[in-house]
């Protein structure tokens, strides 16, 4: 009787010698499910609403009032009312994207094949970072909403650089936000945001991957989770979703309340005499790095502040730092990246904000 070929293996003949090689894993159906959920979810939560918002911005040249202070020059003093008021406004704007982020993050862990993700993002550092940033462009999520997806990528052993590029690229390279800026602010700020955004996404991710060599190597020290091939995948997805929500939502809600209460301290009443002082630019860069906002909310914030006398430099610093990261989003991914990496990312974003403010203050006036 002929020799039986074991399951999932095939015979490869080379000069008469037989060798065993693993068969290609069953990728298609998990990928199809993930892509359908991602496309439908992004269309409903992001693409369609942003199309209509662009029409409003083109007609009115504004996206509405500032989420920080409305149409007034300063936010409410720290209090429970200030905390609850900001949290309510913030979560009304982002809750659908938060749900989508949790769903996609958990599906990344359960459905997407880890071997495929490693092959796609991990074959070379520069290529993986470039692909991570490119994959972020159509997602267009804010930094907190995309955090669960970055966590799911890391659970599937996607390297640090590629996962960071995706995490940073969503808010910073958001094409809808750039369109809104062109319709409501100025082309100079659009160019500045795009150039500095490219440096932030690809530069920070590359340096983090390069300098944190041990952390990057952790990507391949364990076997990624099998995708859709073992057990009852809907049950495993529900478990993954529950773990992800319990790990991220409590600290997320608490930080939104605390920062919402303290927003008057982070963003004080505008004094037109500040000008483009480096200390003012640095202060707003740090505040923008810590604070969380919905997608594109930096535009009405900056518009409102400009109307009360804010100078170009601090405005540019906010346009770079507010969307890029926030303290809540960094805490949400704390278990997937080392503290060294997260501190480096926060400091680098703040430094780029200061550099952007100083450059904008010298090159143009709004």
C-alpha positions in Angstrom: 0.0 0.0 0.0 1.1 3.5 -0.7 2.3 5.9 2.0 -0.4 8.1 3.4 0.3 11.8 3.2 -0.5 13.5 6.6 -3.2 16.2 6.6 -2.1 19.8 5.9 1.1 18.6 4.2 2.1 17.8 0.6 4.9 16.0 -1.1 7.5 18.1 -3.0 9.7 16.2 -5.4 13.2 17.5 -6.0 15.7 15.3 -8.0 13.8 12.3 -6.9 13.9 13.1 -3.2 10.6 13.7 -1.3 10.3 16.5 1.2 7.5 17.7 3.3 6.3 21.3 3.3 3.3 22.9 5.1 0.3 23.6 3.0 -0.9 27.2 2.6 -3.2 28.0 5.6 -6.8 28.6 4.8 -6.7 32.4 4.6 -9.6 33.4 2.3 -12.7 33.1 4.4 -11.4 34.8 7.6 -10.1 37.6 5.4 -13.4 38.0 3.6 -15.3 38.3 6.9 -12.8 40.8 8.3 -12.9 42.9 5.1 -16.7 42.9 4.9 -17.0 44.1 8.5 -14.2 46.7 8.1 -15.6 48.2 4.8 -19.2 48.2 6.0 -18.3 49.6 9.4 -15.9 52.3 8.0 -18.5 53.4 5.4 -21.2 53.8 8.1 -19.0 55.4 10.8 -16.4 57.3 8.7 -16.6 57.6 5.0 -20.3 58.5 4.5 -20.4 61.0 7.4 -17.2 62.6 6.4 -18.4 63.1 2.8 -21.4 65.0 4.1 -19.3 66.9 6.6 -17.0 68.0 3.7 -20.0 69.5 2.0 -20.9 71.5 5.1 -17.4 72.7 5.5 -17.3 73.8 1.8 -20.5 75.7 2.3 -19.9 77.3 5.7 -16.1 77.2 6.0 -16.4 75.9 9.6 -17.1 72.6 11.4 -19.0 74.2 14.2 -18.1 75.2 17.8 -15.0 74.1 19.7 -15.6 71.0 21.8 -13.3 72.6 24.5 -15.2 75.8 25.1 -18.0 76.2 22.6 -17.9 79.7 21.2 -16.4 81.2 24.4 -12.8 82.1 25.0 -12.2 79.7 27.9 -13.4 76.3 29.0 -15.3 75.8 32.3 -13.3 75.8 35.5 -12.5 72.3 36.8 -15.5 70.6 38.3 -17.7 67.5 38.1 -20.0 69.4 35.7 -17.0 70.3 33.5 -15.9 66.6 33.5 -19.4 65.2 32.7 -20.1 67.9 30.1 -17.0 67.2 28.1 -17.3 63.4 28.5 -20.9 63.5 27.3 -20.1 65.6 24.2 -17.0 63.6 23.5 -18.6 60.1 23.6 -21.6 61.3 21.6 -19.1 62.1 18.8 -17.0 59.0 19.1 -19.0 56.1 20.5 -19.7 54.5 17.1 -16.0 54.6 16.2 -15.1 53.2 19.6 -17.4 50.2 19.0 -15.9 49.7 15.5 -12.4 49.9 16.9 -13.1 47.3 19.5 -14.8 45.0 16.9 -11.9 45.4 14.4 -9.3 45.0 17.1 -10.8 41.7 18.4 -11.4 40.4 14.8 -7.8 41.1 14.0 -6.8 38.8 16.8 -9.3 36.1 16.0 -9.7 36.2 12.2 -6.6 37.6 10.6 -3.9 35.0 10.2 -0.8 35.9 12.2 1.5 34.3 9.7 0.0 36.5 7.0 0.3 39.7 9.1 3.9 38.9 9.9 4.7 38.3 6.2 2.9 41.5 5.2 4.3 43.8 7.9 7.4 42.1 9.1 9.6 41.2 6.1 11.6 44.4 6.4 11.5 47.3 8.9 11.1 50.1 6.4 8.6 48.2 4.2 6.5 47.2 7.2 6.4 50.7 8.5 5.4 52.1 5.1 2.7 49.5 4.8 1.4 50.2 8.3 1.1 53.9 7.5 -0.5 53.3 4.2 -3.0 50.9 5.7 -4.0 53.6 8.2 -5.1 56.1 5.5 -8.6 54.7 4.7 -9.4 53.9 8.4 -9.4 57.6 9.5 -10.0 56.9 13.2 -9.1 59.1 16.1 -6.2 58.0 18.3 -8.4 56.4 21.0 -10.6 54.6 18.6 -7.7 53.0 16.7 -6.0 51.9 19.9 -7.8 48.5 20.1 -6.8 47.7 16.5 -3.2 48.4 17.3 -3.5 46.1 20.3 -5.0 43.4 18.0 -2.1 43.8 15.6 0.5 43.4 18.4 -1.3 40.3 19.7 -0.7 38.9 16.2 3.0 39.7 16.5 3.0 42.7 14.1 6.3 44.5 14.7 6.5 47.6 16.8 7.3 49.9 13.9 4.4 48.8 11.6 1.9 48.8 14.5 3.0 52.3 15.6 2.8 53.6 12.0 -0.8 52.3 11.8 -1.7 53.7 15.2 -0.2 57.2 14.4 -1.2 57.2 10.8 -5.0 57.0 11.4 -5.4 60.4 13.0 -2.4 62.2 11.5 -2.7 61.2 7.9 -6.5 61.3 7.8 -7.4 62.5 4.3 -10.8 63.8 5.4 -9.2 66.0 8.0 -6.8 67.5 5.5 -9.8 68.3 3.2 -11.6 69.9 6.1 -8.5 72.0 6.9 -8.2 73.1 3.3 -11.9 74.2 3.4 -11.8 76.0 6.7 -8.3 77.1 7.5 -5.4 77.7 5.0 -3.4 75.7 2.5 -0.2 76.6 4.4 -1.5 74.7 7.5 -2.5 71.8 5.3 1.0 71.5 3.9 2.5 71.8 7.3 0.2 69.2 8.8 0.9 66.8 5.9 4.7 67.2 6.0 5.0 67.0 9.8 2.5 64.2 9.8 4.6 62.1 7.5 7.6 62.7 9.7 5.6 61.8 12.8 4.1 58.6 11.4 7.1 57.2 9.6 9.9 58.9 11.5 8.7 58.2 15.0 7.8 54.6 14.0 11.2 54.0 12.4 13.2 55.5 15.3 11.1 53.6 17.9 11.7 50.3 16.0 15.4 51.1 15.5 16.2 52.2 19.0 14.0 49.8 20.8 15.6 46.7 19.3 14.7 44.3 22.1 11.1 45.5 22.0 10.8 45.1 18.3 12.3 41.6 18.6 9.4 40.6 20.9 7.2 40.6 17.8 8.5 37.2 16.8 9.2 35.5 20.2 5.8 33.8 20.3 3.5 32.0 17.9 0.6 34.3 16.7 -3.0 33.3 17.4 -4.4 31.0 14.7 -7.1 32.7 12.7 -10.5 31.2 12.3 -9.1 27.7 12.2 -9.5 26.3 15.7 -12.6 25.9 17.8 -15.7 28.1 17.6 -14.4 31.4 16.2 -17.5 33.5 17.1 -17.2 32.4 20.7 -13.4 33.1 20.6 -14.2 36.5 19.1 -16.7 37.4 21.9 -14.1 36.4 24.5 -11.4 38.6 22.7 -13.9 41.5 22.5 -14.7 41.2 26.2 -11.0 41.1 27.2 -10.2 44.1 25.0 -13.1 46.1 26.3 -12.3 45.4 29.9 -8.7 46.2 29.4 -9.2 49.5 27.7 -12.6 51.0 28.4 -12.4 51.7 32.2 -9.2 53.6 32.1 -10.4 55.3 28.9 -13.5 56.6 30.5 -11.7 57.7 33.7 -9.1 59.7 31.8 -11.7 61.4 29.6 -13.5 62.6 32.7 -10.3 63.8 34.4 -8.9 65.6 31.4 -12.3 67.0 30.5 -12.5 68.5 34.0 -9.0 69.9 33.7 -9.3 71.3 30.2 -9.4 74.9 31.4 -6.0 74.4 33.0 -4.5 72.8 29.9 -6.0 75.4 27.5 -6.2 78.7 29.3 -8.0 81.9 28.1 -6.2 83.3 25.0 -4.0 86.4 25.5 -3.3 88.1 22.2 0.0 89.4 23.6 1.4 85.9 23.8 2.5 86.0 20.2 4.7 83.1 19.0 6.5 82.7 22.3 8.4 79.4 22.5 7.0 78.9 26.0 3.4 79.3 24.8 4.0 77.0 21.8 5.6 74.4 24.1 2.7 74.6 26.6 0.1 74.1 23.9 2.2 71.3 22.3 2.3 69.4 25.7 -1.4 70.0 26.3 -2.3 68.8 22.8 -0.2 65.7 23.3 -2.1 64.8 26.5 -5.6 65.7 25.5 -8.1 63.6 23.6 -10.5 64.8 20.9 -12.8 63.3 18.3 -11.6 63.1 14.7 -11.1 66.6 13.1 -12.1 68.4 16.3 -8.7 70.2 16.3 -10.0 72.4 13.4 -12.9 74.1 15.3 -10.7 74.3 18.4 -8.0 76.2 16.5 -10.6 78.3 14.6 -12.1 79.4 17.9 -8.8 80.2 19.5 -7.6 82.1 16.4 -10.8 84.2 16.6 -9.8 85.2 20.2 -6.2 86.2 19.2 -4.2 83.0 19.3 -1.0 83.3 17.1 0.0 81.1 14.3 2.7 79.2 16.2 0.6 77.8 19.0 -2.2 77.1 16.5 0.1 75.0 14.4 1.4 73.2 17.5 -2.2 72.2 18.3 -3.0 71.1 14.8 -0.1 68.6 15.0 -0.3 67.3 18.5 -4.1 67.2 19.3 -4.9 64.5 16.8 -1.7 62.5 17.0 -1.8 60.9 20.4 -3.4 61.4 23.8 -2.8 60.2 27.4 -5.9 57.9 27.2 -4.9 56.3 23.9 -1.3 55.7 25.2 -2.7 54.0 28.3 -5.1 51.9 26.2 -2.1 50.3 24.4 0.1 50.1 27.5 0.1 46.3 27.5 1.1 46.0 23.9 4.1 48.4 23.8 6.8 48.9 26.3 6.8 52.0 28.6 10.0 53.2 26.8 8.3 53.1 23.4 5.2 55.0 24.7 7.2 57.7 26.5 9.3 58.1 23.4 6.2 58.5 21.2 4.7 61.1 23.5 7.9 63.1 23.8 8.5 62.9 20.0 5.0 64.2 19.2 5.4 67.1 21.6 8.8 68.0 20.2 7.3 67.9 16.6 4.5 70.1 17.8 7.0 72.7 19.2 9.0 72.5 15.9 5.9 73.0 13.9 4.8 76.0 15.9 8.2 77.7 15.6 8.3 77.0 11.9 4.8 78.2 11.3 5.4 81.4 13.4 8.3 82.3 11.2 6.9 81.4 7.8 3.4 82.7 7.7 0.6 84.5 9.6 -3.0 83.6 9.7 
